[in-house]
Amino acid sequence: MKYLHKGSQTQERLDVLLSFGKSTSEDIKAALSDYLVRGISKTNAATLNFVPAPNLTRALKRLEVVAGKIEKVKELDLQR
C-alpha cells in the first residue's frame, strides 16, 4: 500500500518520518519536502534542488517503508 502522496504531508510529519530512516542529505530532504509537503511534481522537486531524479525516487521508496511501519503500529494500536 502507498502511504505517501504528492502534497499529502505536513512538514512536521515529514520531519518525523525522516528521523526514523537513514541519514539523508539536505538536498534530498528539500526535494522530499517540495514533493510531499508543497505538492510540486517529483521531476520539478528534483530539478529545483539539484537532485538526480533516481536519487529522489530511491529516498521516497525508503520513506514509504518507514511510513508503512508506522501505519502498521497505528493499526495494531486500534485493535486493542
N, C-alpha and C positions, 0 to 999 in steps of 0.2 A: 504494500500500500504506500502511496506517496503522501507525505505529510507537509512538505514544503512547496509552496507555490509562489509565483511572482506576486509581490506586493502583499503577501499574507501575514507577515510577521511585524512585530514592533521591534524597535532597536534593542530594547531591554531583553526581550525573549531571545533575539538572535545572539546577544552577548552571552546569555546563559548557555545557549546551545553550544556556542564556540568554546566556552570554558570547559566543557566535558570532552572535547576532542583533542586531537593533536595540535601542537603549536602551528599557527597559521600566520603567514606574512600579513603585514598591514595592507598591502595592495589587494590581496585576496579578500581580506575582511571588508575592505571598502567596496569591492566589486560585489561581494555577497550582500552587503547592506543595500547597495543600489538596486540589486535584483529583488531581494526578498522583502525589503522594507519600502523602498521608494517605488518599486514596480517597473523599473527600467528593464528592457529586454536583456537577455543573457549576453547577446552579442555586443550591445552598446555598453553594458556594465563592464564587460571585459576590456573593451576598447578604451573607455573613459579612464580606466585605472591601470592601463598598460600591462594587462594580464593576458597571457595566451588563453584563448577560449578553452582548450582542453584542460588547462590547469583549473579554471573556474568550474568546469563540469566535474572534475575529479573532487574538488572541495565540496561541491554540492552533494555528490554521492556520499562522501564521508559524513557530512552533516545530516543527511537523510537517515543514515544508520543511527546516529545519536538520537534524532527526533523519534525514530521508531522505538528505540529502547525506552525513552521517556514516556511515550504513549502507552507502551505495554505496562509499565509500572502504574500509570494512571488507571488503566483498565483493571488491573489487579486490586487496586485500592477501592474501586467502585463495587467490586464483587464481595467485599467484606460485609 
